[in-house]
Amino acid sequence: MADRSFLDWPFFEDHHRELADALEVWCADTLPVDHTDVDAACCDLVAKLGTAGWLTHSATDDGTAPDVRTLCLIRETLARHDGLADFAFAMQGLGMGPVTLFGTDEQRAWLSETRMGRAISAFALSEPASGSDVANIATEACPDGNGFVLNGEKTWISNGGIADVYTVFARTGEGPGAKGLSAFLVPADSAGLEVAERIDVIAPHPLARLRFDGVKLPGSALIGEPGKGFRIAMSVLDVFRSTVGAAALGFARRALEETLARVRERHLFGAPMSELQMVQGHVADMALAVDAAALLVYRAAWTKDRGADRVSREAAMAKLHATETAQDVIDKAVQLHGGDGVRSGQIVEQLYREIRALRIYEGASDVQKVVIARAAMGD
């Protein structure tokens, strides 16, 4: 059983502890699921999470941000049990994040579907030539009567190919660079929207490249104000970036848990591995990394929940440290498992593949360093 003493920290309230206890029971009964057919598994997980009520925490009804500590607790716990379950939960919140924070009542009708697990959402920001450089987005939404016509491509889109609705960021030209972007709500069955390519990665998730060829959108598809797309995207990432660190924390906790069991049971030179000082040194480094990551993740979440307008610095620190140290923790777990650590299907081998992408998506580690440095210099 993973260490859960962190729930006694003052970052949390009783309802957080009650939620964590209930989710732990649900995960033990439900996860992991069969990942043989990744699309089917993801759809099944969204339905299960919706039926059980966990997706109600992914969005609010009043235009405020969801409770970030709750999001982090859910992502950490799900990731510890099943990485794909964490993915399924996270994308429902991120995909509908712009609607949650800036959507109209008409657009919010989608929230009742995504929170119940009856519809799958996706966040379409990245492009072939603009990943971290959001201001360089080339997809265009040109005015057309009372609506818009959407042309361009998006890539690395999570839930691409299985989503029912996409939040798409496109250039509308109110200003140069980041000042000329807007956000749109685009149903997956829109004429001219094509899944151009499905993308396979080392830890299988539903990913795709999307092509928009003359997609006609009504004026009601615009989320928030025209030209405010960059602000909308950054506001959403400000909420959800800390939760990426929480997912990494869940992976790291599982790696530590598996390692502790391994070194207690495995014997070398006539004694348990746990008695070797070199092994104890590795375990100490892993435990330290987990607790330090947890402190940064839940500080960022607590700060946002306390009413901070922006937590870019705190969220960047949480994501950067949690994802980078989780990679190291999992690498040590693989090493201490020896040959079994690289055997396909082993838990630590799965974690080794799962963790790598978290250092890239929702702001690569190098980008987080820039955010932190600028904040430290008062820029």
Residue pairs with C-beta under 8 A, 6 or more apart in sequence:
1 257
2 80
2 253
2 254
2 256
2 257
3 253
3 290
4 20
4 24
6 291
6 294
6 298
7 16
7 17
7 20
9 298
11 69
11 298
11 299
11 301
11 302
12 69
12 298
16 69
16 70
16 73
19 57
19 70
19 73
19 74
20 73
20 77
23 54
23 73
23 74
23 77
23 78
24 77
26 52
26 54
27 77
27 78
27 80
27 81
27 82
27 85
28 81
30 48
30 52
31 78
31 81
31 82
31 85
32 81
32 82
32 84
32 85
33 41
33 44
33 45
33 48
33 82
33 84
33 85
34 41
35 41
35 84
35 204
38 84
38 204
38 205
38 206
39 161
39 162
39 206
41 84
42 84
42 87
42 88
42 120
42 159
42 162
42 205
42 206
43 120
43 162
45 82
45 84
45 85
45 88
45 89
46 55
46 88
46 92
46 117
46 120
47 117
47 118
48 117
49 55
49 85
49 88
49 89
49 92
49 117
50 115
50 116
50 117
50 118
51 116
51 117
54 74
54 89
55 89
55 92
55 114
55 115
55 116
55 117
56 115
57 66
57 67
57 70
57 71
57 74
58 66
58 71
58 89
58 92
58 93
58 96
58 114
58 115
59 66
59 92
59 93
59 96
59 97
59 99
59 100
59 111
59 114
59 115
60 66
60 100
61 108
61 111
63 100
63 101
63 102
63 103
64 101
65 100
65 101
65 239
65 304
66 93
66 100
66 239
67 305
68 239
68 242
68 243
68 300
68 301
68 302
68 304
68 305
69 298
69 301
69 302
69 305
71 93
71 239
71 240
71 242
71 243
71 246
71 301
72 242
72 243
72 245
72 246
72 297
72 298
72 301
73 246
74 89
75 86
75 89
75 90
75 243
75 244
75 246
75 247
75 250
76 246
76 247
76 249
76 250
76 253
76 297
77 250
78 85
78 86
78 89
78 247
78 250
79 85
79 86
79 246
79 247
79 248
79 249
79 250
79 251
79 254
79 354
80 250
80 251
80 253
80 254
80 257
81 254
83 203
83 247
83 251
83 350
83 351
83 354
84 205
86 247
86 250
87 158
87 205
90 240
90 243
90 244
90 247
91 120
91 121
91 122
91 123
91 158
91 159
92 114
92 115
92 117
92 120
92 121
93 100
93 240
93 243
94 121
94 123
94 158
94 236
94 240
94 362
95 114
95 120
95 121
95 122
95 123
95 159
95 163
95 165
95 166
95 167
96 110
96 111
96 114
96 121
96 167
97 123
97 167
97 236
97 239
97 240
98 167
98 183
98 185
98 223
98 224
98 232
98 233
98 236
99 107
99 108
99 110
99 111
99 167
99 185
99 223
100 111
101 232
101 235
101 236
101 239
102 183
102 223
102 224
102 228
102 232
102 235
103 111
103 185
103 223
103 224
104 220
106 220
107 185
107 220
107 223
110 119
110 121
110 165
110 185
113 119
113 164
114 120
114 121
114 165
119 164
119 165
120 159
120 162
120 163
120 164
120 165
121 159
121 163
121 164
121 165
121 166
121 167
122 157
122 158
122 159
122 160
122 163
122 165
122 166
122 167
123 157
123 158
123 166
123 167
123 236
124 154
124 157
124 160
124 166
124 167
124 168
124 169
124 186
124 210
125 134
125 137
125 154
125 169
125 233
126 154
126 155
126 156
126 157
127 136
127 137
127 138
127 139
127 152
127 153
127 154
127 155
128 153
128 155
128 209
129 136
129 138
130 136
130 137
130 138
131 156
131 364
132 363
132 364
132 367
134 169
134 178
134 181
134 230
134 233
135 177
135 178
135 181
135 230
136 177
137 169
137 170
137 171
137 181
138 152
138 171
139 150
139 151
139 152
139 153
139 154
139 168
139 169
139 170
139 171
139 212
140 150
140 151
140 152
140 170
140 171
140 172
140 173
141 148
141 149
141 150
141 170
141 171
141 172
141 182
141 184
141 217
142 148
142 149
142 151
142 172
143 172
144 216
146 218
146 219
147 216
147 217
147 218
147 219
147 221
148 172
148 184
148 216
148 217
148 219
148 221
148 222
149 214
149 215
149 216
149 217
150 168
150 170
150 184
150 186
150 192
150 212
150 214
150 215
150 216
150 217
151 212
151 213
151 214
151 215
152 170
152 211
152 212
153 196
153 209
153 210
153 211
153 212
154 160
154 168
154 209
154 210
154 212
155 197
155 199
155 208
155 209
155 210
156 199
156 207
156 209
156 361
157 163
157 166
157 207
157 208
157 209
157 210
158 205
158 206
158 207
158 361
159 206
160 195
160 198
160 199
160 206
160 207
160 208
160 209
160 210
161 195
161 198
161 206
161 207
161 208
162 206
163 188
164 187
164 188
165 185
165 186
165 187
165 188
166 185
166 186
166 187
166 188
166 193
166 210
167 183
167 184
167 185
167 186
167 223
168 183
168 184
168 185
168 186
168 212
169 181
169 182
169 183
169 184
169 229
169 232
169 233
170 181
170 182
170 184
170 229
171 180
171 181
171 182
172 180
172 181
172 182
172 226
172 227
172 229
173 180
174 180
174 182
174 226
174 227
175 227
178 230
179 227
179 230
180 227
181 227
181 228
181 229
181 230
181 233
182 222
182 223
182 224
182 225
182 226
182 227
182 228
182 229
183 222
183 223
183 224
183 228
183 229
183 232
183 233
184 217
184 221
184 222
184 223
185 221
185 223
186 193
186 212
186 215
186 217
186 221
190 215
190 216
190 217
191 215
191 216
192 212
192 213
192 214
192 215
192 216
193 210
193 211
193 212
193 215
194 210
194 211
194 212
194 213
195 208
195 209
195 210
195 211
196 208
196 209
196 210
196 211
197 208
197 209
198 206
198 207
198 208
199 207
199 208
199 209
200 207
201 207
201 357
202 353
202 356
202 357
203 350
203 353
203 354
203 356
203 357
205 357
223 232
224 232
234 312
237 315
237 362
237 363
238 304
238 310
238 311
238 312
238 315
239 304
240 362
241 315
241 316
241 318
241 319
241 362
241 363
242 297
242 300
242 301
242 304
242 311
242 314
242 315
242 318
242 319
243 301
244 319
244 322
244 323
244 358
244 361
244 362
245 293
245 296
245 297
245 300
245 315
245 318
245 319
245 320
245 321
245 322
245 323
246 297
246 301
246 322
247 358
248 293
248 319
248 322
248 323
248 325
248 326
248 355
248 358
249 290
249 293
249 294
249 297
249 322
249 326
251 326
251 330
251 351
251 354
251 355
251 358
252 286
252 289
252 290
252 293
252 322
252 325
252 326
252 329
252 330
252 355
253 290
254 347
254 351
255 286
255 326
255 329
255 330
255 332
255 333
255 348
255 351
256 283
256 286
256 287
256 290
256 329
256 333
258 333
258 337
258 347
258 348
259 282
259 283
259 286
259 332
259 333
259 336
259 337
259 348
260 274
260 283
262 273
262 336
262 337
263 272
263 273
263 274
263 279
263 283
263 336
264 272
264 273
264 274
265 272
266 272
266 273
267 273
268 276
269 276
273 279
273 336
274 280
274 283
279 336
282 332
282 335
282 336
285 328
285 329
285 332
286 329
286 332
286 333
289 325
289 326
289 328
289 329
290 325
290 329
292 321
292 325
293 318
293 321
293 322
293 325
293 326
296 314
296 317
296 318
296 321
296 322
297 318
297 322
299 314
299 318
300 311
300 314
300 315
300 317
300 318
301 318
303 311
303 314
304 311
304 314
304 315
312 371
312 375
313 371
313 372
313 375
313 376
316 363
316 368
316 371
316 372
316 375
317 368
317 372
319 362
319 363
319 368
320 365
320 368
320 369
320 372
323 355
323 358
323 359
323 365
324 359
324 365
326 355
326 358
327 355
327 356
327 359
330 348
330 351
330 352
330 355
331 352
333 341
333 348
333 351
334 341
334 342
334 348
334 349
334 352
335 341
337 346
337 348
340 346
340 348
341 348
341 349
341 352
342 349
343 349
359 365
363 371
